Amino acid sequence: MSPWGKLFKWGTFAYEAFLALPFIGGAFVVANAWLPLGVAFLLHAVAIAVLYNERGPVTGNVIGVVTSIIAIIPIVGWIMHAITALVLLIEGISSARRTPRY
């Protein structure tokens, strides 16, 4: 994976992990009028484009796009952010050990 792919994979993981914090992430989203969900949507969309071009794993970012849309519902959003962060973490660790598939 290129440095851009790694940046987007780990960056979206860090953002999702922050939003998955039980009260802090929710307070951040509500205090900013749900704008962080739009930012997450855009970050995941760009990450999908970059990783798809590099033939990298995009499953976590696709789940992140769905999470950004569904996260308007408070408790469901928290659970979805946690699941997305976990999937992105697993993909980030496993893709660091993998050779690129060309």
Stockholm file with secondary structure:
# STOCKHOLM 1.0

chainA/1-102         MSPWGKLFKWGTFAYEAFLALPFIGGAFVVANAWLPLGVAFLLHAVAIAVLYNERGPVTGNVIGVVTSIIAIIPIVGWIMHAITALVLLIEGISSARRTPRY
#=GR chainA/1-102 SS CCHHHHHHHHHHHHHHHHHTSTTHHHHHHHHTTTHHHHHHHHHHHHHHHHHHHTTCCCHHHHHHHHHHHHTTSHHHHHHHHHHHHHHHHHHHHHHHHSCCCC
#=GC SS_cons         CCHHHHHHHHHHHHHHHHHTSTTHHHHHHHHTTTHHHHHHHHHHHHHHHHHHHTTCCCHHHHHHHHHHHHTTSHHHHHHHHHHHHHHHHHHHHHHHHSCCCC
//
